[in-house]
Amino acid sequence: MILIKILVITICLTLGVIYLQSSLTKLRSIYAFKNIVQSYELLNNEYIEKAVALILPVLEIYIALSLILFKNLLLVSVMGGLLQIIFIVIMIIKYGKKLPYGCGCFGIQVPSKIDLKHIYLNICFFILFLCIGIYNVNVK
């Protein structure tokens, strides 16, 4: 049981650091991140795109800090898991398409084509959030 707890702590810290780095990069370049959101051409409403560009990094910071501080882990695992499902669906929809500002997965990037690694990475993150959630349901 102690090994499982150590594994979950490692997962929380790893995901937390990844999410924190990603969200801070997006907030530092909020205009560029808005361009990334718009480049997906899924929302087609400038006000909604701006809202997503502002809200998503803040949500990611909440998830990151909660993971790092081990607070609200069940809630955060659900939030993170749902976010990853959304990202997976978007990656599947945009599979094979070249995005002029990158995918925005880890902040601002150079142009990139959405491929299987984008989908696999988001699936892996989903599985990690699922592990945190399952652990917290069984521990409580």
N, C-alpha and C positions, 0 to 999 in steps of 0.2 A: 504493500500500500504506500510505503514511503517513496518508492521509486516512481509510482504514478503521480504522487503529489509533486515531486521534483520535476517530472516531465511537464506537468500542467503549469507550474511556476515558470519554467523555461519557455513554454509556449506563450504564456501571458506577457512575459518580458520581451520576447522576440517580436511578437505582433505589435505590442505597445510601442516599441522603438521604431518599427517600420511605419506604423500609422502616424506617429508623431513627426517623424522626419518628412513624410509625404505631405502631411497637412500643413506644416510650417512652410515648406517650399511653395505650396499653392497659395498660402496667405501672403507670403512675401511678394509674389508675382500674381496678384489677384486678377489683373487685367489679362495677362497671358493665359491664366487658367480659364477665364471666361471665354477666350478664343478657342481653347481646347473643347470646352463644353459645347460651344456653337458648332465646331467642326464635326461633331458627331451627327448633326442634322436630324436629331430625334425630337426635339422640343418645339422648334420653329416658332418660338415666342421670346423676344429679347428680354422681357421682364422676368419670365420664368428661368431663362438661362442665367441671367444675372443673379437671381435668387439662389439657384443651384450652386453657382460659383462661390457664393458667400456662405451658404449653409453647409455644404458638404465638408469643407475643411474644418469648420467649427465642430461638426458632428464627429469627424475623425479625431479631433483633439480630445473630445470627451471620451470617446472609445479608448484612445491611446492612454490617457491619464488614468482612466479606470482600470485598465489592464495592468499598468505599471504599479499602481497603488493597491491593486487587488480589491477594488470596491465595485459593488453591484455587478459581479461577474456573470450572473445568470442573465440579467437584463442586457448587459453589454455583449454577451455571446449571441443573444437573439438579434440585437441591433446589427452587430458585425456580420452575422450570418446572412441576414436579409440584405444588407448592403452588398455582400459578395454575390448573392444570387442575382441582384440587379446588374452588377458588373458582368457576371457570366453571360446573362441574356444579351446585354449590350455588345459584348465581345463576339457572341455568336452572330448577332444581327450584322455587325460590321466586319465579320471575318473576311479577310482578303482585301479589304479596302485600305488605301493609304491615307493616313491622317496627317495633314500638313504641320501640326504642332505636336505630334506624338499622341500617345494614348492618354497621357495625364495620370497614369497609374502611380507614379512616384514623383510627381511634380512635373516641371516643364522639361520637355525633351525635344529632340530633333524629329523631323518627319519620320514616321514609321508605319509599317504595314501590320495590320492586326493578323496574327497567326496563332497557331495552336499553343505556343508557349504562353500567350496572354490568357487564353482560356484555361490552360492547365494550372497556371499560377493562381488564378482566382478560385479555381476548384480546390486547390491545396489550402488556401486561406480559409475557404468555407469549411473544409474538414477540420482545420485547427480550431475555428470558432465552435464547431459542433462538439469537438472533444472537451473544450472548456465548459460548454453548457451541460453535457452529459455528466462530467465530473461533479459539477456544482449541484445538479439535481440529486445525484447519488450520495453526496457528502452531507447534505442538509437533512 
